[in-house]
Amino acid sequence: MTGHATRLFALLAILTLGACASPPKNTGNSCAIFEQRSGLFTDWRGDAERVSAEFGVPVSVLMATIQAESNFKPNARPPRTWFLFIPTGRISSAYGYAQALDGTWDEYRRRTGRSFARRDNFADAIHFIGWYHADTSRRLGISRSDAARLYLAYHSGHAGYEREVWRKRPEALRGARRAATMAARYEAQLRRC
């Protein structure tokens, strides 16, 4: 490859990776998300459909969970806590598209053998969500298409869901409503694209 071709290839790679590092422009439209994230180096729809086939969780529910958790921001984190003007940490270790906690992510990697999976990688994050929702369905008897209840178990953990801790957590209830609304919207959109 000539120097010019090498520089051009490097520029294209940087632009492609840079575009993937930011959230999609219209996170309320599944067709627009998949269109924007379809190309030479990425295929979010293919990733979502493979996970859906593997775990039996509808694509719309998988995508609604990500939308409710991180709004498709790859490096999303909970806000910092502060003492006066000094940052003292974060309220949890949640990170990435799936907002998976360190311990839960480690368990996922151990149980699935996906030791190199990253929370800021869409394909890995959506696989994690499919795995978690399928596990939730087996453990708690929640339908794999019930976006609201799956979200409550996702947000509160399996034991927390059983203890109904989500009843006292407005953010969990808001997230469940949002996940259910978005899953229904995404499902309708996916039939047209």
Phi, psi and omega in degrees: 000139178284166179301319180295316180295321179296316179296320179296316178298316179297318178297315178297320179296317179295316179296319178295312180293323178296321178294327180282341182283340179261155179293156175301156184290320184241087184282358176269000182230110183297324179296317179295320178300310183293325178294317181291331183251044176231121181184201185296321186252357184210148178209081184297323180295316177299318178301312183295319181292323177295317179295318178300316179294322182290319188249352178075018178259127181302146178306319182299323180288319177301311182292323179294326178295315178296317180300317181290326184279311188229355187052037176067027174270119186294332183246029181298142177218157173294160180295156176286153170262154185227146167242110189057248180249013183255122177292134183246004179131197179237159183290341176202173179268011180304141182203149169084188181307316186271352184053039180284138177285153181310308184296318180292321178295318178297319177298316178302311181297320180293312184287333182259350183074013181265065188294340181259008180296143181236141181289339179264014176251123185302312182300319179291317183295318181288329175295318177302314182297316177300315178299314182294315180296321178295319177296319177300315180300316179295315185286319190249354178074020179276135178300141180289354177251005180270086186301320183293309182291322176299320180295317179300319178290326178294314184289320186263349188080161184298312181295319179296323177296315180297325177279355180061037178296336181297337180298334181256013181240097181303325181294327177291317180294319176297316180298321179294317177298317180296316180297317180296316179297314182291322179298317178296317179295312180299319181300314179297319180294318184296335177291341184256354182233000000 
